[in-house]
Amino acid sequence: MGGVSRGIGEHTYSWAGSYEEGLGEYFAASFTWLNEGHVANHHRDGNLIQGWARLPLANRRFVLSAGVGPYRYFDTSTDSDGGSYSDLHGWGVVYSVRAQYYMANRWIAQLQLNRVQVQRGPNTSAAMLGVAYQLDAPDTPGPRDWAPDRTTRVTTNEVTAFLGQTIVNSTGSETSLATALDYRRGLMKYMDVTVGYLHEGNSDLVRRDGLTTQLWATRAFFSDRFTLGVGAGVYIALNQRSNTDVTGDNDTDDRFAGIVSMSAAYRFGEHWTTRVTWNRIVTRYNRDTDVILAGVGYRF
């Protein structure tokens, strides 16, 4: 989805990507990554989980919904003179109302209004238009009441080599080449664990590499050919050679960071897979980064 956001008297863009599952005919739950765009001295995004109440109408083709849920945000905040910056983290709440039209070919057109209220920083409102697709074919017109169950794990074992780009969450958005190697194993039907090594490259602000481990919620679609997952875990920087930046921080003693990720994979044949992963590295010392990776993996 994409649209227009308003905060502290300014207009900017807003976009979001979301995954939703039905919890019966009248309820649903969703995970969303929301980007609120740029307002003065703030560039904020983050992830949220919402519960939805929904009302199907017109033979379930037209659905009205209202949702609310917690928002974990990451805000690159700059001084009024544009000199220094801080990576602020906090909690908020997102309230949403939505109208959707379900087409016969599994596509959905939707209009959504969001109201974002946070601990620190401006509150925003946004209107967004978007399209969605039902990954699991519905049994009736409109949304599925429940996601289909499965008896086996989505993942057995997988090793993936990645190449991509690191983007520093700073005023300059410095970039560098990133590489990674991951081992993924299914723990339960819808849960994976990964252990890996991440090299973030050599930008002016961040020169960091180390070990990552995450737990993942994951789903498979299209006869297990396509998978989606969201993960969270810990990043231990074994090597860190970051220069002091305009914030005046020295991060050489801060080895532990959080990592939040979204991943999609497409499987070719019995063993090979391609995977795209977006990682957000969350620090306490103003060195947050986005690490966007694409790779090829082997399943066994």
C-alpha positions, 0 to 999 in steps of 0.5 A: 500500500502507498499514500499520503501521510500528515504530521506536525502540519506537513505532508509526506509519503507513507507506504506499508507491506502486510501479511494477514490471516483470518481468525474466523468470519469476523476477525483477523490478525496482521503483521505490517511494516509501516514507513511513515515517510519524512516530516521535519527532523524525523524519518520513522518506520517500524513493525506492528501487529494488529487485531481486526474486526471485519464485516463482510457485505455484498456476498462477502465481496466487500469487507469493512474492517477496523484494527488496532495494535502495538507499533514498535518504531525506529526513528532517525531524528535530526537536530533542527540544523540538520547536523547530528542525528539519533536513532530513537526507538519506542512504542506506539499504537496504530488505529486503522479502518479499511474498506476492501473489495475482493475480486474473483481472481484472488486479488483485493483492492483496498483503501486504508486510513491509519492514525499513529500515536507514539511515545516520542515524536509527532503523531501522524495520519495517513490515507493509503491505497493498495492491492493485495493477493490471497496466497491461499485460495478461499473456499468461498467468495471474500476472505478466508475464515482460517488459514489451512493447517499442515502436518509437516514443518515448513523448513527442514534444513537450509544453508544460504549464501547472501549478497546485498547492501547495507544502508546506515540509518543516518542523515546521509544513508551511507551504503556498503556491500554486505554478505552473509551466510545462514543455516536455517532449521525448522523447529515446528510446523511454523517456526524456524531458527537461523544461525549465521554470519553477517558482514555489513561492509565498510561504510564511513559510519559502520564497519561491523560483522558478527554472529546472528541468531533468530527465531522465525514465524514462517508460512508456505504457499503454492504447494510449498514452493513459496515461503514468507517469514518474519524473525527476531533475534540477537546480533553479536558483533565480533569485529567492529571498526566504526568511526565516531560520527556526528553524534559523538558516540563511540560504539566500540564497546557495544557488541550486542544488538537486536535484529528484526527481519522479513524474508521470502523464498522461492524453491526450485526442485527438491533442493535449491531455493532463492531467498530475499531478506530485509534485516533491521539491525537495532542498536543502542548507540545510533548505528542502526542499519538496514541490510538487504540481501538476496541469495541462493540456498541448498535444502536437505 
